[in-house]
């Protein structure tokens, strides 16, 4: 194994430890009350190492969130867009179901509005980039609007589901989401065949 790979693995492991530590602290106390010192102590990482990768706890939180959303976008099956289950709703909703305590911590910290807003914006930009790479001809609805629509639908449905204490399983929410968006996506992409990268 090369030295570079070892360093990359170490860096990824360190970032994961710091992200995990922040999540655990959010489950216990308000975000504003959490200090960088608490994060690095829980992660067992040095202060200088923390500041090598992140400006502050907000930067750590944002980059972790964006990394997760980036992974989410990679799971989109564009070949099924407008026809079947193409967005990874089951995965996303199941993940939030597994970290309920963390979500409640965000609610107590009054961070959900900011998290959902940034999530919608980031997801919209990522979807727009993916569609621009794949669509051969301009769809009937401009790609930026289509991307914004999809991202908003994901987070609107997610917020409702979480606020209602998850009354339906993720699989059912997947069906509901695609039942809502697929007619629009199908109409928008009717003359704009998607192609693989």
matplotlib code that plots the C-alpha trace (Angstrom):
import matplotlib.pyplot as plt

x = [0.0, 1.4, 2.0, -0.7, -3.3, -2.4, -2.7, -6.0, -7.4, -6.2, -7.8, -11.1, -11.0, -10.3, -13.2, -15.5, -14.5, -15.2, -18.5, -19.6, -18.6, -20.6, -23.7, -23.4, -23.1, -26.1, -28.1, -27.2, -27.2, -28.1, -25.8, -25.0, -23.7, -21.3, -17.7, -14.9, -13.0, -15.9, -15.9, -12.2, -12.1, -14.9, -13.3, -9.9, -8.4, -5.9, -7.0, -4.5, -5.8, -9.4, -8.5, -6.5, -9.8, -12.5, -12.9, -15.3, -18.2, -20.5, -18.1, -17.8, -21.6, -22.1, -19.4, -20.7, -24.3, -23.1, -21.1, -24.2, -26.3, -23.7, -23.8, -27.6, -27.4, -25.1, -27.9, -30.4, -31.3, -32.0, -32.9, -36.1, -36.9, -40.6, -41.3, -40.4, -38.6, -35.6, -34.8, -33.4, -36.2, -36.2, -32.5, -32.9, -36.0, -34.6, -31.4, -33.4, -35.5, -32.3, -31.1, -34.3, -32.5, -30.1, -33.1, -34.8, -31.5, -31.6, -35.2, -34.2, -31.2, -33.6, -31.4, -33.9, -35.0, -31.4, -30.5, -33.5, -32.9, -29.2, -30.1, -32.7, -30.2, -27.4, -29.5, -31.0, -27.5, -26.4, -29.4, -29.1, -25.4, -26.4, -29.3, -27.0, -24.6, -27.2, -29.9, -29.4, -32.1, -33.6, -36.7, -40.0, -39.3, -35.9, -33.4, -32.8, -36.6, -36.9, -34.0, -35.4, -38.8, -37.4, -35.2, -38.1, -40.4, -37.9, -37.5, -41.1, -42.2, -39.4, -40.3, -44.0, -43.1, -40.7, -43.1, -46.0, -43.8, -43.2, -46.8, -45.8, -42.7, -40.0, -41.1, -44.6, -43.1, -41.1, -44.3, -46.0, -43.1, -42.8, -46.5, -46.4, -43.3, -43.2, -46.0, -44.3, -40.8, -42.2, -43.9, -40.8, -38.4, -40.8, -38.6, -35.3, -34.0, -31.6, -28.3, -25.7, -22.5]
y = [0.0, 3.4, 6.2, 8.3, 5.7, 5.3, 9.0, 9.2, 6.3, 8.0, 11.3, 9.6, 7.8, 11.0, 12.8, 10.0, 10.0, 13.7, 13.5, 10.6, 12.5, 15.6, 13.4, 11.8, 15.2, 16.6, 13.7, 14.8, 18.6, 21.7, 22.3, 25.9, 24.5, 22.0, 23.1, 22.0, 20.8, 18.4, 17.1, 16.4, 14.8, 12.5, 11.7, 11.3, 13.7, 16.5, 20.2, 20.9, 17.9, 19.2, 22.6, 21.0, 19.7, 22.1, 25.7, 25.1, 22.7, 24.3, 23.5, 19.9, 19.5, 21.1, 18.9, 15.7, 16.6, 17.4, 14.2, 12.2, 14.0, 13.5, 9.8, 10.0, 11.5, 8.7, 6.2, 7.9, 5.5, 7.9, 5.0, 4.7, 8.4, 9.0, 5.2, 3.7, 4.1, 6.1, 8.3, 6.5, 7.4, 4.1, 4.5, 8.2, 7.7, 4.5, 6.3, 9.1, 6.5, 5.0, 8.3, 9.6, 10.8, 12.9, 14.4, 15.2, 16.9, 19.0, 20.0, 21.0, 22.9, 24.7, 23.6, 21.7, 24.7, 25.5, 21.8, 21.3, 24.5, 23.8, 20.2, 21.3, 23.7, 21.2, 18.3, 20.6, 21.6, 18.0, 16.8, 19.7, 18.7, 15.0, 15.9, 18.3, 15.5, 13.0, 14.8, 15.0, 17.6, 20.3, 19.0, 20.8, 22.1, 23.9, 21.6, 24.1, 24.2, 20.4, 19.9, 22.3, 20.6, 17.2, 18.4, 20.3, 17.3, 15.1, 17.4, 18.5, 14.8, 14.0, 16.9, 15.9, 12.3, 13.1, 15.7, 13.2, 10.6, 8.5, 7.0, 5.0, 2.7, 4.0, 1.6, 3.2, 6.7, 5.6, 4.6, 7.9, 10.0, 8.4, 8.4, 12.2, 13.1, 10.5, 12.0, 15.3, 13.8, 11.7, 14.6, 16.8, 14.2, 12.9, 14.2, 14.3, 10.7, 10.2, 8.6, 7.0, 8.8]
z = [0.0, -0.9, 1.7, -0.1, 0.4, 4.0, 4.6, 2.7, 4.8, 8.0, 6.9, 6.1, 9.4, 11.3, 9.6, 10.3, 14.0, 14.2, 12.4, 14.7, 17.8, 16.7, 16.0, 19.5, 21.1, 19.2, 20.7, 24.2, 24.1, 22.0, 19.0, 20.2, 23.5, 21.9, 21.8, 19.4, 22.5, 23.3, 19.8, 19.6, 23.1, 22.1, 18.8, 20.4, 17.8, 18.3, 18.0, 15.3, 13.3, 13.6, 12.3, 9.4, 8.0, 9.4, 10.3, 13.2, 14.2, 11.7, 8.9, 10.2, 10.3, 6.8, 5.1, 6.7, 5.6, 2.0, 1.9, 2.8, 0.2, -2.4, -1.7, -2.0, -5.5, -6.6, -5.8, -8.2, -11.0, -13.8, -16.2, -14.1, -13.9, -14.6, -14.7, -11.4, -8.1, -9.2, -6.1, -3.1, -0.8, 1.1, 1.9, 2.9, 5.1, 6.7, 7.6, 9.3, 11.0, 12.4, 13.8, 15.4, 18.5, 16.4, 14.5, 17.8, 18.9, 15.8, 16.6, 20.1, 18.7, 16.2, 13.3, 11.2, 9.1, 8.3, 7.7, 5.4, 3.5, 2.9, 2.0, -0.5, -2.1, -2.2, -3.5, -6.2, -7.5, -7.5, -9.4, -11.8, -12.5, -13.0, -15.4, -17.4, -17.9, -19.0, -20.9, -24.7, -25.5, -23.5, -21.5, -21.6, -18.1, -17.6, -15.8, -12.9, -12.2, -12.5, -10.1, -7.6, -7.8, -7.1, -4.2, -2.6, -2.9, -1.2, 1.8, 2.0, 2.2, 4.6, 7.0, 7.0, 7.7, 10.6, 12.1, 12.0, 13.8, 10.8, 10.3, 7.3, 6.7, 4.3, 1.6, 1.6, 1.5, -1.5, -3.3, -2.3, -3.4, -6.8, -7.2, -6.8, -8.9, -11.7, -13.8, -13.8, -14.5, -17.3, -19.0, -18.6, -20.1, -22.8, -25.7, -23.7, -23.5, -20.6, -21.3, -19.2, -18.3]

ax = plt.figure().add_subplot(projection="3d")
ax.plot(x, y, z, "-o")
ax.set_aspect("equal")
plt.show()
